[in-house]
Amino acid sequence: MSFKAPRRPQFFYTTAPLPCPYVAGRTERKVVTEITGPEAEVMHDRLSRAGFRRSHNIAYAPVCPGCRSCVPIRIPVDDFRLDRSLRRIARANATTQGFDTPARATAEQFQLFQRYQQARHGDGDMATMSFYDYRAMVEDTPIETSLVEFREPDDRLVGACLTDRLGDGLSAVYSYFLPELDRRSLGTFAILWLIERARLLGLPYVYLGYWVPESRKMTYKSRFRPSEILVAGTWRPLTDADLGADFATQAAAPTPTTPTLASPLSETVG
């Protein structure tokens, strides 16, 4: 008789309330869980389909009382079509090439990362990150992760996108670019590159994280059409009516209670 070791319980916790980074005057709380061990890839896939995001070896999702403004969004690769504005962005970056590189931090990347943070998010926590903090962000991953580098014909690094490989797609974890090239919309171009990359790999989706209609810096994600959003536990197409909807107060799937960080929310997922 063979013996099968029992599956390790998966514990979930909630964070303490913090100021919301997207909507002024609101409070943010997250449910978090560790991604580790031999089943890390499977767990990460399940959590991504459930609307979670990854940072280092932690998966998280917002559980803010009374607010559902953060809406998970993904692009179905086979159905995606370029509109006029996206074609213009593609043409503006026609000579820029993307290179799928291992998740290894370099001084060149970090210099670009610092320039981006100081120009775009100078008052944020990431603007004070050291090289060792940046290296941890890039390299501390329990799953298959790469860093897509975007370079000009002269080999100048102008952008990068930390990307996770999922069973059903690619997940854009974090991107940054040369702030002087803002008019070329390199962040949008990075997503277009991931869509084409997913198509070549035969993967059906590109996960973009959270669309936040009330946040100016997060509304751009709805420009990729068609796309799908996760509402009340179900992925469905994003419609024109959704663009004007008030997700902040809409009813959503039941969320867990909010115990302290030291106590588990649940023992299993999926």
Protein Blocks (a to p, Z undefined) as FASTA:
>chain_A
ZZdddddddddddddddddfkbghiacdddddddedjklmmmmmmmmmnopacehjaccd
dddehiakbccddddfklpccdfklmmmmmmmmmpccddddddddfklmmmmmmmmmmmm
mmbmklmpcfklmmmmmmmccbdcdddddddfkopafbdcdddddfkbccdfbdcddfkl
mmnommlmmmmmmmmmmmmnopabdcebjadfklmklmmmmmpccddddeehiacdddfk
lmmpcfklgccddddddddfkbcfbfbeZZ
